[in-house]
Amino acid sequence: MTPKNFEDDFLSQQFEASRDHLRAVAYRMLGSRAEVDDAVQEAWLRVSRYDTSDVANLRGWLTTVVARICLDMLRARKSRREDPMGPHVPEPVDETQEREAEMADSVGAALLIVLETLQPAERLAFVLHDMFAVPFEEIAPIVGRSVDASRQLASRARRRVQGAPVPETDLSRQRKIVDAFLKASREGNFEGLLAVLDPDVVFRADQAAVRLGTLPEIRGADAVARLYKGRAQAARTALVDGEMGVAVILGGQLRIALRVSFSGDRIAAIEAVADAEEIAAIEVEVLER
């Protein structure tokens, strides 16, 4: 057997050994038997083309591959859900199939219905971290956010699953911080910006935002304050996927969403999202002044 054939055979064996685990991940993400099978099959088609010789934790790597596929499927499902058909209802698993029955029992129909109310990125962060103990350092690149922002996604999802909404006092305090940030930005008030930015604040931008003329990452209050000084004319304080953030509205359309993380009474991180597909999947509620 050639080294390449041996490697392919080993990968095939490892994939089959992880198949039940991968189906469990996909089922919690998708709640649909047909989509689970599609996701796992697509995962095999992708990984069979990869060189896995440097992968230290093959099972963990396979988990992230399936998670990325499920995230894409959830986002596609959400973008199609503009008709009056109502929310997707998770399919019960056929009780005649023992392994799938066990999988369904381990999740619970009630939990699946709650998971359906989450945003795709929230669902992925919660499922991977809380159900499969995947560290946020591995979740962050899948959802395209920082480790802290990924942790916030899971926390927000956890509150919704447990029926505990974000305390109104926290949102009220965060709104004042964002309002002060945007006011200082519009007025070109450098000192005002520094007052609401954490000294170690990090700004990150997706590729679409970079094409609009910013750097992919900027660190430190001084540099971030210089970036926003005299700007934010079209920016509005908003709830971005249920969390306090900023919406940049141009021509009546959402062009950029800023996800904001806080440390105490200061802004600790800003993530600029301008990618059209992700923007379409974001729920934004502009808060009136």
N, C-alpha and C positions, 0 to 999 in steps of 0.2 A: 504494500500500500504506500503510495507516495505521501510526502508530508502534507500536501494540500488536501488529498483525500482523507487523511487521518484527521486533519483539523476540521474538515467539513463534517465528518462522522461524529467527532466529539461534540461539535456545536449542535448537531441534530439531536444527539442524546441528551445534552444539557437542556435544550429547549423543551424536549418532551418531558423531562423530569420536572421542569418548571411550569408546564402547561396549566395544571390545575391552579397554581398560584396566580399565573397571568390572567386566567379566566376570572378568578375571584376579584382581582384588581379591576379588570374591565367591567365586570358586572356591577360593582359598586359605583363605578364612574358612569355607566351607561344605562343600567337597569333594563336592558333589552337583550334577549338571547341571540337574536340574529346579528345585532351590532357587536355583541361580544365575540361571536365567531369571526365576523369580518375584521375586528380589531386585532385579534390574535393571529389570524392568517396574514394580515398586512404586516404585522410585526415580524413574522417569520420571513416574509419576502424581503423585508428591509435588512434584517440581521444576517441573512444568508449571503448577502453581498458585501458584508463588512469583514475587515481583518480584525479578529477578536483576540489576537495573540497577546496584546498588551492590556486586555481587560482583566483586572484583578478580581473583581466581584461580578461574575457573569450573571448571576441571578438578579442582583441589584441593577445591573445595566439593562437587562431585559425588561425589568419593571419600569424603568424610565422610558424605554422605547414604547412600550404599550401605553404608558401614561400620556406621552406626547400625541400618539395616534388618537387616543380617547379625547384629549383636549381639543384637537382639531375637529373631531366628530361632534362634540358638544357645541362648539362654536358654529359649525355649519348648521346643526339642528336649530340653534337659537336664531340664526339669521333667517331661517325659513319660517320661523314661527310668527309670521305677521298676519296669518289668517285667523278666523274666529273659531278654529277647532279646539282651542283650549290647550292647557299644558300637557306635555307628554306624560303619560301614565306608565310607570314601570310595569313591565310584563311579569306576571307570576311565572316561576319556573315550573316546567312540567314535573309533577310529583312522581311520575313513573320513572324518571331518570334520577337515580340515587344521588350521584355526585352533585347534580344541579339542585336537587331538593335540599341537600345539605348546605349548599351555597346560599340558597334563598333564605333558609332558616337562620343562617348565621348573620344575615343582614337585617331581615325583617321588612315587610312591606311598608310599615309606617315610616321607618327611617328612609327608605328609598324615596318615598313621596316628599319627605322634608328635603332630601338632597336635591330633588328636582327644582326646588325654589332657589337654589344657590346659583350664583354666577359660575361659569365654567372654571375659571381660575380658582375660585373659592372652593369649589367641589374637589378639584384636584389636590389642592394643598391640604384640605381636611382629610380626604381619603388616604392619601399617601402618608401623611404624618401621623394622624390619629389612629388609623386602622392598620397601617403596615410599617410604622416606625421608620419611615424614610426621613433622614435629616433634612432640615431646611436648606442646607448648603447644596443638596442635590435637587431639591424642589425648585429653588430660585431660577436656575437656567431654563428649566422646562417652561415656567410661566413668564420668563423674561423680565423678572423683577429682582430687587435686592433680597438678601436674606431676611432683613427686617420686614420688608413689605410682604414677603411670603409668609412670615410668621403672623403678620396682621391678617392676611387672608384666612389662614386657618383659624385664628382667634375669632374673627367675625363669623365664620361658618359655624364654629363651635357654639357661639352664642345663639345663633339661629336654630341650630339643631336642639339645643337645650331650652329653647323658648325664652331666652333672655336677651332682649334688645340692648343696643348700645345705650348706656345711661345718657339721658338728655343733657345732664349737667356737663358731661364730657364734650358732647357735640357743641353745646353753647360756648364753652371755653375755647374749643378749637376754632369755632367760627370767628370769634373775636381776634384770634391770632392771624387767621388767614385774611380777614378784613383789614387788619393793620398792615399786613405784608403787602397787599395789593394797593392800599392807599399810599404807602411809602414808595412803592414802585412807580405808580402813576405820577407822583409829585417829584420824583427824582431825589427823594430824601434818603441819602446813603446811610446816615446815622439811624434813621428809622428802620431801615432794612436790617442793619446789624442788630438792632434791639430785639428783633423777633426771630433771628436765625441763630441756631446753635453754632458755637465756634467750629465744630467739626462737621457741619452740614455737608451733605453730598447731593449734588445734582446729577441725574442720569437722564439720557435721552435715547429713544429708540432710533433706528436708522432713518425713519421717515422724518423725525424731528431734526436729526443731524443734517439732512438734505435741505432743511429750511434755514440753516445757517447757525447752528450751535455746535458745541463740542459734545462728544458722547459722554464725557464725565468731567465734572468740575468739583473740586473739594475746597472746603473752608469758607467761613462766613464772608470774608473780604471778597473773594473771587465770585461767589454766588451773588452777593449784593451788587457787584459791578455788572454782572450779567443782567440783572433785573432793574437796575436803576433807569428810570425814565421809560419803562415799558408797561406792559399789562393794561394798555388802553382798552383792549377788547376782552379782557379777562373778567370773569365773574366768579364769586364764591359759589361753590356748588357741592352737592353730594355726588361723589363719584363711586358708583357701585356701593352706595350706602355709607361711605366714609367721607369725611370732610376733605375737600380738595378744590380744584380750580377748573373751570371750563372756559376755553377760549372760543368765542362765538364770532364767526365772520360770515357775512352774507346770510345770516339766519341759520347757519349750520355749525355744528360742533367740529372744530378743526383740530384742536389740541386739548387733551385732558391732562391735568397735573394731579398725580397721586401724591398726597402729602403725608409724611410721617412726623410724629411729634415726640419730643423729649421734654417733659415738664411743660413749661409755657413757651417753648421755642420750637421752631421747625427744624427737624433733624435730617430729613431727606425729602427730595422732590424728584419725581419720575415723570418725565414728559413723554406722553404717548400720542403719536400722530399717525401711526399706521392705519390706513383706511379700514381694513378688516377688523382690527381690534377696536377701533373707535366705534364701529357699527355694533359691536357686541357689548359696549359699555352702557350702563344705565346712568344717566346724568339728570339731576334735578337742580336747576339753577335756583339759588336762594335769593328772593327779592330783598332789596335793601330796606 
